[in-house]
Amino acid sequence: MNWNEVYQTAIEWTEKAGEILRNATQEIIHVEYKTSAADLVTNKDKEIEKFFMDHISEKFPSHFLLGEEGLAKDQEYIAEDEIVWIVDPIDGTTNFVHQKRNFAISVAVYEKGQPRIGIVYDPIAGEMFHAQDGKGAFLNDKQLPQIRAKSLEEANISINQLWLVPNDKVDHTLFTEVVQKARGTRYIGSAALEIVYVACERLDTYVDFRLSPWDIAGGMVILNEVGGVMKDLNNNTFSVFTPGTTLFSNSKVLDEILLHVECKLGKKH
C-alpha cells in the first residue's frame, strides 16, 4: 500500500468535502432528529458521507468505511483485519446548524486496528489538521511542535457540561476539584476539534463520554504525533473502536487529573 498516495488523496477529498459544507452554510439546511432533539442529522451529513463512500469504493475498492450515518450498510468485516476509513462527515452538527462554525470533518484511516492517517478539517476557519503515523502532525503546512509540560493550574480543560451538574448519566462530582483547580474550562461541541486543539495547545485536556470511533479517530492520530496522551478513567489505553469515558491530554496535566479522579473513586485516601 502506498500510504503517501492514500494520505494525499484523503486530504484532497476532505478539502473538497469542506468546500461543500462551507457553501452549505449559506443554504437552507434540512434537519432531522436521531434519538432526541439534541441529536441532530442534516442532509449534508448524509451527502458528505456518501461523497467519501463513493470515492473510497471507486479508488480503493478493498478498503472499508465506518461512518457515523451508516450509509455503507452492505459491508461485513473485522476492523482489526482490514483497512478501514473512519469518517465523521460533520463533527459538531448542532454547531453547523446553529452557529455555522465550530464544526469539522474528521477522517482517519486505520490498518488492522493501527492508525495510519488522521485528518480534522475546519472548513470555516480554513484549518486542516493532518498527520501520517510516525511523520509528525501539521496544521495546514506548518508542523506542530511536541506538547510542552504544564500543570493543571495552567491548563484550560474542555469538559461536557453533564460532568458539572446533577444528572442520571455520570457522577457530576468526579471532576469538581479538577475544574476548580484548572485555569479555565471550555466546551466547543466538536470532539474532533477539541482533540486537535489539545494537540496544538489551545486546550490542555478534553474530557468526554459516549464518544464513537468517528468522533475521535482522526484526532487521535494527530494528538499521538505531538506526544499527547489518551486514556480512560482507569488510566488505561483504549481502542478507537471501543471508546468509553476518555481523556485526551498533556501527560503532566493528565497525571494530576487522574489523581483527583482516583481520590473521588475511593482508590486513594
Disulfide bonds with the S-S distance in Angstrom:
none
